Amino acid sequence: MTVTTEQVLAALDTVPEPELGGSLVSHQMIKNVTVNDGVVAFAIELTTPACPLKNQIRDSAEAAVRAIPGVQEVQIEMAARTRGHQGLPDKLPIPGVEHVVAVAAGKGGVGKSTVAVNIAVALAQEGARVGLLDADIFGPSVPMIMGITEYPKAYEKDNGQMVIIPLEVHGVKVISLGLLIEEDQPVIWRGPMVTQLLRQFFYDVTWSPLDYLIIDMPPGTGDVALTMAQALPLSGSLIVTTPQAVATADVVKAMKMFQKVEVPLLGIVENMAYFVAPDTGIRYDIFGTGGAERLANQLDVPLLGQIPLGLSVRSGGDEGIPATTSDAPDAYAEVFRDVARQLAARISVQQVAAR
């Protein structure tokens, strides 16, 4: 029995995209369909390499096509193309960067940089092109967590513009003021100097091409954070908190700042959510429990994950070994990866809704 391309597309048009709604065909995710003696081949082009439901989508598509009479074999290639964020017309995009995501916190000490680093590495592990910009100018910790000790290179273009080449570690392009100054050198700058430096980091670094640029924001809602939120076409913000009330109270202010400047809130991550004793397996809620969940319900923002306290997370950060590169049980690498997948999915859903 002869199988036609039209039959294949009709079958795939019944396969839903579980997060975006509609079918794979309606979202133009089916590419390069060929039929040859009962062998059907096609590609599924996802909206992100970090799609958390890629296996489910593949299995559903294969089942739909195998149900066509005469199909003997199904060959599926999984691909991805990140659809860029257009932003607002008064904001200047970073050339070659599809999505800019701010990782923010209401206060210091909640592990914001640890989360930013590990999400960036996790997205790169999923096959995405990722950059990491350390915008915490007065307390740059990304170089230590990533284990970077080199200085980035730079060159001058014919027009006199200085271009910075970011360092690449664990598949992630990285830039930080911590890579340009001595480790013990304090940053005693006023706001305009910081703003000028950040502008250089945005537009004078060879980021392109990137699917995601993760920005480790300074804590709180100060001038730098507000300026960045207003100037950059952010795809959204990821908020990091710990469970205790003092942290969640401060993070509400950060979330409301982003809402005020029309930056979407992509989700909340609860860091140091609990501790599991390695010798007994007993869970301890050292900083309380339920804080991030209450916050998510209060502001109608999804809780993307709860990351436990882990000795390997802490030691890895001190030694330049991101948790997502470790196979230690208490590095919780898969928890970070799941947060990264959920974040990528939220960005894709948001982009479809904005069309």
KEKE-3310 file (N, C-alpha, C; in steps of 0.2 Angstrom, whole numbers, plus 5000, padded with zeros to 4 digits):
npx = (5004:5003:5011:5008:5015:5005:4997:5005:5008:4995:4993:5002:4997:4988:4995:4998:5006:5013:5015:5014:5001:4990:4995:5009:5011:5004:5012:5022:5033:5036:5048:5055:5049:5050:5045:5048:5046:5038:5045:5046:5052:5057:5059:5058:5057:5060:5056:5066:5082:5082:5070:5059:5050:5054:5056:5043:5036:5042:5039:5025:5023:5030:5021:5009:5012:5016:5004:4998:4992:5003:5015:5031:5043:5049:5058:5065:5072:5078:5077:5081:5076:5079:5067:5068:5067:5058:5056:5054:5051:5059:5070:5087:5092:5104:5115:5113:5109:5096:5088:5087:5090:5086:5093:5088:5088:5080:5089:5106:5116:5108:5111:5111:5120:5126:5114:5112:5124:5124:5112:5115:5126:5119:5109:5118:5123:5112:5112:5110:5116:5125:5127:5135:5133:5141:5134:5134:5142:5149:5151:5157:5156:5155:5167:5174:5165:5164:5177:5187:5202:5209:5212:5201:5203:5205:5202:5205:5194:5193:5186:5189:5183:5183:5183:5178:5183:5174:5177:5177:5169:5165:5156:5150:5149:5158:5158:5165:5167:5176:5185:5193:5200:5211:5209:5208:5205:5195:5179:5176:5166:5155:5138:5136:5148:5147:5136:5141:5151:5143:5136:5146:5148:5137:5136:5148:5155:5159:5146:5138:5134:5120:5108:5103:5106:5112:5110:5118:5111:5114:5110:5094:5085:5091:5100:5107:5101:5088:5091:5096:5085:5076:5083:5087:5081:5073:5069:5063:5063:5071:5068:5077:5076:5077:5069:5065:5056:5062:5069:5060:5051:5059:5061:5049:5049:5058:5052:5041:5047:5051:5039:5034:5042:5038:5044:5043:5039:5047:5048:5051:5064:5068:5081:5093:5083:5080:5089:5097:5103:5118:5122:5111:5100:5089:5078:5080:5073:5080:5080:5066:5050:5041:5041:5044:5034:5022:5024:5024:5011:5005:5009:5006:5015:5025:5033:5048:5057:5065:5079:5090:5101:5117:5133:5142:5137:5141:5155:5159:5156:5166:5177:5177:5170:5156:5140:5132:5141:5145:5145:5141:5130:5125:5126:5116:5114:5104:5093:5095:5096:5083:5077:5082:5077:5063:5063:5067:5056:5046:5050:5048:5034:5030:5034:5026:5014:5015:5014)
npy = (4994:5011:5024:5042:5058:5068:5060:5057:5070:5073:5064:5068:5080:5078:5076:5083:5098:5098:5109:5121:5121:5117:5108:5099:5101:5113:5122:5122:5113:5101:5095:5092:5080:5063:5049:5032:5017:5013:5017:5030:5046:5060:5077:5084:5100:5107:5121:5124:5118:5113:5107:5100:5090:5082:5069:5063:5070:5065:5051:5051:5056:5047:5036:5040:5041:5027:5021:5023:5014:5003:5009:5005:5008:5021:5035:5047:5063:5073:5090:5108:5125:5140:5152:5170:5183:5198:5209:5226:5241:5252:5247:5241:5228:5214:5210:5195:5187:5177:5176:5185:5182:5187:5183:5185:5191:5196:5199:5197:5182:5171:5162:5165:5167:5154:5147:5154:5151:5137:5134:5140:5131:5119:5122:5123:5110:5103:5106:5119:5136:5146:5160:5168:5182:5191:5202:5207:5218:5223:5212:5201:5184:5174:5170:5162:5152:5146:5142:5149:5157:5164:5179:5188:5190:5204:5215:5229:5236:5243:5255:5259:5254:5244:5227:5213:5197:5184:5172:5154:5141:5125:5124:5137:5154:5167:5182:5194:5206:5202:5195:5204:5212:5212:5199:5203:5216:5230:5236:5252:5262:5274:5275:5279:5274:5261:5258:5261:5251:5240:5242:5240:5227:5221:5225:5226:5214:5198:5190:5183:5168:5166:5156:5158:5171:5172:5182:5186:5195:5210:5209:5214:5229:5240:5254:5249:5237:5241:5249:5240:5232:5241:5245:5234:5222:5211:5193:5188:5186:5176:5172:5170:5163:5159:5148:5155:5168:5181:5181:5179:5190:5200:5197:5199:5212:5213:5206:5214:5225:5221:5218:5231:5237:5230:5217:5200:5188:5173:5163:5155:5150:5140:5140:5131:5123:5112:5100:5085:5073:5065:5053:5047:5050:5057:5071:5088:5104:5117:5131:5133:5130:5130:5143:5149:5142:5148:5161:5160:5156:5168:5178:5172:5165:5152:5139:5134:5125:5116:5117:5107:5109:5105:5097:5095:5105:5116:5115:5113:5125:5133:5127:5129:5120:5118:5112:5105:5098:5088:5071:5068:5063:5073:5084:5087:5088:5084:5090:5104:5104:5100:5112:5121:5116:5118:5132:5135:5130:5138:5150:5147:5145:5158:5165:5160:5164:5178:5180)
npz = (5000:4995:5003:5006:5007:5011:5019:5029:5035:5038:5048:5058:5061:5070:5081:5097:5102:5117:5126:5120:5114:5101:5085:5080:5067:5064:5071:5062:5064:5058:5047:5031:5025:5019:5009:5006:4999:5010:5021:5031:5034:5043:5051:5067:5072:5086:5098:5106:5111:5124:5127:5138:5135:5125:5122:5124:5114:5102:5103:5102:5089:5082:5085:5079:5065:5062:5063:5051:5037:5028:5032:5036:5043:5053:5053:5063:5065:5077:5080:5083:5084:5090:5093:5092:5104:5101:5109:5115:5105:5109:5115:5114:5105:5108:5096:5087:5098:5104:5115:5131:5147:5164:5179:5195:5212:5228:5238:5243:5245:5243:5234:5220:5210:5209:5205:5192:5185:5184:5178:5165:5161:5161:5151:5140:5140:5135:5122:5118:5112:5123:5133:5147:5157:5169:5179:5191:5197:5208:5216:5209:5206:5197:5190:5199:5202:5190:5188:5181:5177:5168:5157:5147:5129:5118:5104:5093:5082:5065:5065:5077:5088:5103:5104:5114:5117:5123:5136:5135:5144:5149:5138:5138:5134:5143:5152:5164:5176:5185:5178:5173:5183:5197:5209:5223:5221:5225:5219:5216:5211:5204:5199:5184:5179:5180:5173:5160:5159:5159:5147:5138:5140:5135:5121:5115:5116:5109:5107:5098:5089:5099:5108:5121:5132:5148:5162:5176:5188:5198:5216:5223:5220:5215:5207:5196:5193:5189:5178:5169:5167:5161:5149:5142:5130:5138:5138:5149:5167:5180:5196:5211:5227:5244:5257:5269:5277:5277:5266:5255:5257:5253:5240:5234:5231:5221:5211:5208:5203:5191:5185:5184:5175:5164:5161:5159:5171:5173:5181:5198:5208:5221:5231:5241:5248:5256:5267:5265:5275:5272:5279:5285:5278:5282:5280:5282:5285:5285:5283:5285:5277:5262:5258:5245:5237:5242:5238:5224:5222:5227:5218:5206:5198:5191:5201:5197:5202:5216:5224:5233:5248:5246:5249:5239:5230:5236:5238:5225:5220:5226:5221:5208:5200:5193:5198:5189:5181:5189:5195:5208:5221:5229:5222:5214:5201:5191:5195:5194:5180:5176:5180:5171:5159:5161:5162:5149:5142:5146:5141:5127:5127:5130:5119:5109:5113:5112:5099)
capx = (5000:5007:5010:5009:5017:4999:4995:5010:5006:4988:4993:5006:4993:4984:4999:4998:5012:5010:5016:5012:4995:4990:4998:5016:5010:5001:5017:5027:5038:5038:5052:5059:5046:5051:5042:5051:5044:5035:5050:5044:5058:5055:5063:5054:5061:5058:5057:5072:5086:5081:5063:5058:5045:5056:5055:5036:5034:5045:5036:5018:5024:5031:5015:5004:5014:5016:4997:4996:4993:5008:5021:5035:5048:5049:5065:5064:5077:5076:5081:5079:5078:5076:5064:5070:5062:5058:5057:5050:5054:5063:5076:5092:5094:5111:5116:5115:5107:5089:5084:5091:5086:5089:5093:5088:5086:5079:5094:5112:5117:5103:5114:5108:5125:5126:5109:5113:5130:5122:5107:5119:5129:5113:5106:5123:5123:5106:5113:5109:5121:5123:5132:5134:5136:5141:5132:5135:5149:5152:5153:5157:5158:5155:5173:5176:5161:5166:5184:5190:5207:5212:5210:5198:5206:5201:5205:5202:5191:5195:5183:5192:5179:5186:5179:5180:5181:5172:5180:5172:5170:5159:5152:5147:5153:5157:5162:5163:5172:5180:5190:5197:5203:5214:5204:5207:5204:5188:5176:5174:5163:5148:5133:5137:5154:5145:5132:5145:5154:5138:5134:5151:5147:5131:5136:5155:5157:5157:5142:5134:5127:5118:5101:5101:5111:5110:5113:5118:5110:5115:5104:5090:5081:5095:5100:5110:5096:5083:5093:5096:5078:5073:5087:5088:5074:5073:5064:5060:5067:5070:5069:5080:5075:5077:5062:5063:5052:5066:5071:5054:5049:5063:5060:5043:5050:5062:5047:5036:5051:5051:5032:5033:5045:5035:5048:5039:5042:5047:5047:5054:5068:5069:5087:5094:5076:5081:5095:5096:5109:5120:5123:5104:5094:5084:5077:5080:5071:5085:5078:5059:5048:5035:5041:5043:5027:5017:5026:5022:5004:5003:5010:5004:5021:5027:5039:5051:5061:5068:5086:5092:5107:5122:5140:5145:5136:5145:5162:5160:5157:5172:5183:5176:5167:5148:5136:5129:5146:5147:5140:5140:5123:5123:5127:5109:5114:5098:5088:5097:5095:5076:5075:5084:5072:5057:5064:5067:5049:5042:5052:5045:5027:5029:5035:5021:5008:5016:5014)
capy = (5000:5017:5030:5048:5064:5071:5056:5058:5076:5073:5060:5072:5086:5075:5076:5090:5101:5098:5115:5127:5120:5116:5102:5099:5104:5120:5126:5121:5110:5096:5097:5087:5073:5059:5043:5028:5010:5011:5020:5037:5050:5068:5080:5088:5106:5110:5128:5125:5111:5110:5105:5095:5085:5080:5061:5062:5072:5060:5045:5052:5057:5040:5031:5043:5039:5020:5019:5024:5008:5003:5011:4999:5010:5028:5038:5054:5067:5079:5097:5114:5132:5145:5158:5175:5188:5204:5215:5232:5245:5257:5244:5239:5221:5212:5207:5188:5184:5176:5177:5187:5180:5190:5179:5190:5190:5201:5200:5193:5176:5166:5157:5167:5166:5147:5145:5156:5147:5130:5134:5141:5125:5114:5123:5121:5102:5101:5108:5126:5140:5149:5165:5170:5188:5192:5209:5208:5221:5224:5206:5196:5177:5169:5167:5157:5146:5142:5140:5153:5161:5168:5185:5188:5194:5210:5218:5235:5236:5248:5261:5261:5251:5239:5221:5209:5190:5180:5165:5149:5136:5120:5126:5143:5160:5170:5188:5196:5211:5198:5192:5210:5215:5207:5196:5207:5223:5232:5240:5258:5265:5277:5272:5280:5270:5254:5258:5261:5245:5235:5243:5237:5219:5220:5227:5225:5207:5194:5185:5180:5167:5163:5155:5161:5175:5172:5188:5186:5202:5212:5208:5219:5233:5246:5258:5245:5232:5244:5252:5235:5230:5246:5246:5228:5218:5204:5188:5187:5185:5170:5174:5165:5164:5153:5147:5159:5174:5187:5181:5179:5197:5205:5195:5202:5219:5212:5204:5219:5229:5218:5219:5238:5239:5225:5211:5194:5184:5167:5158:5156:5144:5140:5137:5128:5122:5108:5097:5078:5071:5059:5047:5045:5051:5062:5078:5094:5110:5121:5138:5133:5127:5133:5150:5150:5140:5153:5167:5158:5157:5175:5182:5168:5164:5145:5137:5129:5119:5117:5114:5106:5111:5100:5098:5096:5111:5121:5114:5114:5132:5135:5124:5130:5114:5118:5106:5101:5095:5083:5066:5067:5063:5079:5090:5088:5090:5083:5095:5110:5102:5101:5119:5124:5114:5121:5139:5135:5129:5144:5155:5145:5146:5165:5168:5158:5168:5185:5181)
capz = (5000:4995:5008:5004:5011:5013:5024:5035:5038:5041:5054:5062:5062:5076:5087:5100:5105:5124:5130:5116:5111:5093:5083:5077:5060:5065:5073:5057:5067:5054:5041:5027:5025:5014:5010:5001:5000:5017:5026:5032:5037:5044:5056:5071:5074:5092:5099:5111:5112:5131:5128:5143:5133:5118:5121:5123:5107:5097:5104:5100:5082:5079:5085:5074:5058:5062:5062:5044:5034:5024:5035:5039:5047:5055:5055:5065:5067:5082:5079:5087:5082:5095:5090:5095:5107:5098:5113:5114:5100:5112:5118:5109:5106:5108:5090:5087:5104:5103:5122:5136:5153:5170:5185:5200:5219:5232:5243:5242:5249:5242:5229:5214:5205:5208:5200:5186:5182:5183:5172:5159:5159:5159:5144:5135:5140:5131:5115:5116:5112:5129:5136:5154:5158:5176:5180:5198:5196:5215:5219:5204:5209:5192:5188:5204:5202:5184:5188:5176:5180:5162:5155:5140:5124:5115:5098:5090:5075:5060:5067:5084:5093:5106:5105:5119:5116:5130:5137:5134:5148:5149:5132:5139:5134:5149:5153:5170:5178:5189:5174:5171:5188:5202:5213:5229:5220:5226:5213:5219:5205:5204:5194:5177:5176:5180:5167:5154:5158:5157:5140:5134:5140:5131:5114:5113:5117:5103:5109:5093:5089:5105:5109:5127:5136:5155:5165:5184:5190:5205:5220:5225:5215:5214:5200:5190:5191:5186:5172:5164:5166:5157:5143:5138:5128:5141:5137:5155:5173:5184:5203:5216:5234:5249:5260:5274:5276:5276:5259:5251:5258:5249:5233:5231:5228:5214:5206:5207:5199:5184:5182:5183:5168:5159:5160:5161:5176:5170:5187:5204:5210:5228:5232:5248:5250:5262:5267:5266:5278:5268:5282:5288:5273:5285:5277:5287:5282:5289:5282:5284:5271:5258:5256:5237:5235:5244:5234:5218:5222:5228:5212:5200:5194:5192:5205:5192:5205:5223:5224:5240:5250:5245:5250:5232:5227:5239:5237:5218:5218:5229:5217:5200:5197:5193:5200:5183:5178:5194:5196:5215:5222:5232:5218:5212:5194:5187:5198:5190:5173:5175:5181:5165:5154:5163:5160:5141:5140:5148:5136:5121:5127:5130:5113:5105:5115:5110:5091)
cpx = (5004:5005:5012:5012:5011:4997:4999:5009:5000:4988:4997:5002:4988:4988:5000:5005:5010:5010:5013:5005:4995:4994:5005:5016:5008:5007:5023:5034:5040:5042:5054:5056:5048:5048:5045:5050:5042:5040:5048:5050:5055:5059:5057:5058:5057:5060:5063:5076:5084:5074:5062:5054:5047:5055:5047:5033:5036:5041:5029:5018:5025:5025:5010:5006:5014:5009:4994:4997:4998:5015:5025:5040:5047:5055:5064:5071:5075:5080:5078:5081:5074:5073:5065:5065:5063:5059:5053:5054:5059:5069:5080:5094:5101:5111:5117:5112:5099:5085:5089:5087:5090:5088:5094:5086:5085:5084:5100:5112:5112:5105:5112:5114:5126:5120:5110:5119:5127:5116:5110:5122:5124:5111:5112:5124:5117:5107:5112:5116:5120:5129:5130:5137:5135:5140:5132:5142:5152:5154:5153:5160:5157:5162:5175:5172:5162:5173:5188:5196:5211:5209:5207:5203:5202:5205:5201:5200:5194:5192:5185:5188:5183:5181:5182:5178:5180:5176:5175:5174:5164:5154:5148:5151:5152:5161:5160:5169:5178:5186:5195:5201:5206:5208:5203:5206:5197:5186:5173:5171:5156:5144:5134:5143:5151:5140:5135:5148:5149:5136:5140:5150:5142:5133:5143:5159:5155:5153:5139:5138:5125:5110:5099:5108:5109:5113:5112:5117:5113:5109:5101:5087:5085:5096:5102:5104:5090:5085:5093:5089:5075:5076:5087:5081:5075:5068:5060:5065:5066:5072:5071:5078:5077:5070:5060:5060:5056:5068:5065:5051:5053:5062:5054:5044:5054:5057:5043:5040:5050:5044:5031:5036:5043:5040:5044:5043:5041:5046:5051:5058:5069:5076:5088:5087:5076:5087:5094:5103:5111:5121:5116:5099:5088:5084:5077:5078:5074:5082:5070:5057:5042:5035:5040:5037:5022:5018:5023:5015:5001:5004:5008:5010:5023:5033:5042:5055:5063:5074:5089:5099:5112:5129:5143:5143:5140:5152:5164:5161:5163:5178:5182:5174:5159:5145:5134:5135:5149:5142:5139:5133:5121:5125:5120:5109:5108:5092:5089:5095:5087:5074:5076:5079:5066:5057:5064:5060:5045:5044:5048:5037:5025:5029:5029:5015:5009:5015:5007)
cpy = (5006:5022:5036:5053:5067:5066:5057:5065:5077:5069:5064:5078:5084:5075:5082:5092:5102:5104:5121:5127:5119:5110:5104:5103:5111:5124:5125:5118:5103:5098:5091:5080:5069:5052:5038:5021:5009:5014:5028:5041:5057:5070:5084:5094:5109:5117:5129:5118:5108:5108:5099:5089:5082:5073:5060:5064:5067:5054:5046:5053:5050:5036:5034:5040:5031:5017:5020:5017:5008:5006:5006:5002:5018:5030:5045:5057:5073:5085:5102:5120:5137:5151:5164:5180:5195:5210:5221:5237:5250:5254:5241:5232:5220:5208:5199:5184:5183:5178:5180:5186:5183:5185:5184:5187:5196:5203:5196:5187:5171:5161:5159:5166:5158:5145:5148:5152:5140:5129:5135:5135:5120:5115:5121:5113:5100:5103:5115:5130:5145:5154:5166:5177:5190:5200:5211:5212:5222:5218:5200:5189:5172:5166:5161:5151:5142:5140:5143:5158:5165:5175:5185:5192:5199:5212:5225:5235:5243:5255:5263:5258:5245:5233:5216:5202:5186:5174:5160:5143:5132:5122:5132:5149:5164:5177:5191:5201:5207:5195:5198:5213:5210:5205:5200:5214:5225:5237:5246:5263:5268:5274:5273:5275:5263:5253:5257:5254:5240:5236:5240:5229:5217:5220:5226:5219:5203:5188:5180:5174:5164:5162:5159:5165:5175:5177:5186:5193:5203:5211:5215:5223:5240:5249:5253:5240:5235:5247:5246:5232:5234:5246:5240:5224:5211:5200:5187:5187:5179:5173:5169:5167:5158:5153:5152:5165:5180:5187:5182:5186:5201:5203:5198:5209:5218:5210:5209:5224:5227:5219:5226:5240:5234:5220:5205:5190:5176:5161:5159:5149:5145:5136:5135:5127:5117:5104:5089:5075:5064:5052:5043:5045:5055:5069:5083:5100:5116:5128:5138:5130:5131:5140:5152:5148:5145:5160:5166:5159:5164:5179:5178:5167:5156:5144:5132:5124:5121:5113:5113:5109:5104:5101:5099:5102:5116:5121:5115:5121:5135:5133:5125:5124:5115:5112:5102:5098:5089:5077:5064:5067:5070:5085:5092:5091:5090:5088:5102:5109:5103:5108:5122:5122:5117:5129:5139:5134:5135:5150:5154:5147:5154:5168:5166:5163:5175:5186:5184)
cpz = (5000:5000:5005:5009:5014:5019:5030:5038:5041:5048:5060:5064:5068:5082:5090:5102:5113:5128:5126:5114:5104:5092:5081:5070:5060:5067:5068:5060:5063:5048:5038:5027:5019:5015:5004:5003:5008:5023:5026:5036:5038:5050:5060:5074:5080:5093:5103:5111:5119:5132:5133:5141:5126:5117:5120:5116:5102:5097:5101:5092:5079:5079:5080:5067:5057:5061:5055:5040:5028:5026:5038:5044:5048:5057:5057:5068:5072:5081:5083:5084:5087:5092:5095:5098:5104:5102:5112:5109:5103:5115:5113:5110:5105:5101:5091:5093:5103:5109:5127:5142:5159:5175:5191:5207:5222:5236:5241:5247:5248:5236:5222:5208:5204:5204:5193:5182:5180:5178:5166:5157:5157:5152:5139:5134:5135:5124:5113:5116:5118:5130:5143:5155:5166:5177:5187:5199:5203:5219:5214:5206:5203:5190:5193:5203:5195:5183:5183:5179:5174:5161:5148:5136:5121:5109:5096:5083:5071:5063:5074:5090:5096:5107:5109:5117:5122:5130:5137:5139:5149:5144:5133:5138:5140:5149:5160:5172:5182:5185:5172:5176:5193:5207:5220:5228:5221:5220:5217:5214:5207:5198:5187:5175:5176:5174:5161:5153:5156:5149:5136:5134:5136:5123:5111:5114:5111:5105:5104:5090:5096:5105:5116:5130:5143:5159:5173:5186:5197:5210:5222:5219:5215:5207:5194:5188:5187:5179:5167:5162:5161:5150:5139:5136:5131:5139:5143:5161:5177:5191:5207:5223:5238:5253:5265:5273:5274:5269:5254:5251:5253:5241:5230:5228:5221:5209:5204:5203:5192:5181:5180:5177:5163:5157:5163:5166:5174:5175:5193:5205:5217:5229:5240:5252:5256:5262:5269:5269:5274:5272:5284:5283:5276:5282:5283:5283:5286:5289:5282:5278:5268:5256:5249:5235:5236:5240:5227:5217:5223:5222:5205:5195:5196:5196:5200:5196:5212:5223:5232:5242:5249:5246:5244:5229:5229:5238:5229:5216:5221:5224:5210:5197:5198:5194:5195:5180:5183:5194:5203:5217:5225:5228:5214:5205:5190:5189:5194:5183:5171:5176:5174:5159:5155:5161:5152:5139:5141:5143:5129:5121:5127:5123:5108:5107:5113:5103:5090)
residu = (MET:THR:VAL:THR:THR:GLU:GLN:VAL:LEU:ALA:ALA:LEU:ASP:THR:VAL:PRO:GLU:PRO:GLU:LEU:GLY:GLY:SER:LEU:VAL:SER:HIS:GLN:MET:ILE:LYS:ASN:VAL:THR:VAL:ASN:ASP:GLY:VAL:VAL:ALA:PHE:ALA:ILE:GLU:LEU:THR:THR:PRO:ALA:CYS:PRO:LEU:LYS:ASN:GLN:ILE:ARG:ASP:SER:ALA:GLU:ALA:ALA:VAL:ARG:ALA:ILE:PRO:GLY:VAL:GLN:GLU:VAL:GLN:ILE:GLU:MET:ALA:ALA:ARG:THR:ARG:GLY:HIS:GLN:GLY:LEU:PRO:ASP:LYS:LEU:PRO:ILE:PRO:GLY:VAL:GLU:HIS:VAL:VAL:ALA:VAL:ALA:ALA:GLY:LYS:GLY:GLY:VAL:GLY:LYS:SER:THR:VAL:ALA:VAL:ASN:ILE:ALA:VAL:ALA:LEU:ALA:GLN:GLU:GLY:ALA:ARG:VAL:GLY:LEU:LEU:ASP:ALA:ASP:ILE:PHE:GLY:PRO:SER:VAL:PRO:MET:ILE:MET:GLY:ILE:THR:GLU:TYR:PRO:LYS:ALA:TYR:GLU:LYS:ASP:ASN:GLY:GLN:MET:VAL:ILE:ILE:PRO:LEU:GLU:VAL:HIS:GLY:VAL:LYS:VAL:ILE:SER:LEU:GLY:LEU:LEU:ILE:GLU:GLU:ASP:GLN:PRO:VAL:ILE:TRP:ARG:GLY:PRO:MET:VAL:THR:GLN:LEU:LEU:ARG:GLN:PHE:PHE:TYR:ASP:VAL:THR:TRP:SER:PRO:LEU:ASP:TYR:LEU:ILE:ILE:ASP:MET:PRO:PRO:GLY:THR:GLY:ASP:VAL:ALA:LEU:THR:MET:ALA:GLN:ALA:LEU:PRO:LEU:SER:GLY:SER:LEU:ILE:VAL:THR:THR:PRO:GLN:ALA:VAL:ALA:THR:ALA:ASP:VAL:VAL:LYS:ALA:MET:LYS:MET:PHE:GLN:LYS:VAL:GLU:VAL:PRO:LEU:LEU:GLY:ILE:VAL:GLU:ASN:MET:ALA:TYR:PHE:VAL:ALA:PRO:ASP:THR:GLY:ILE:ARG:TYR:ASP:ILE:PHE:GLY:THR:GLY:GLY:ALA:GLU:ARG:LEU:ALA:ASN:GLN:LEU:ASP:VAL:PRO:LEU:LEU:GLY:GLN:ILE:PRO:LEU:GLY:LEU:SER:VAL:ARG:SER:GLY:GLY:ASP:GLU:GLY:ILE:PRO:ALA:THR:THR:SER:ASP:ALA:PRO:ASP:ALA:TYR:ALA:GLU:VAL:PHE:ARG:ASP:VAL:ALA:ARG:GLN:LEU:ALA:ALA:ARG:ILE:SER:VAL:GLN:GLN:VAL:ALA:ALA:ARG)
# end
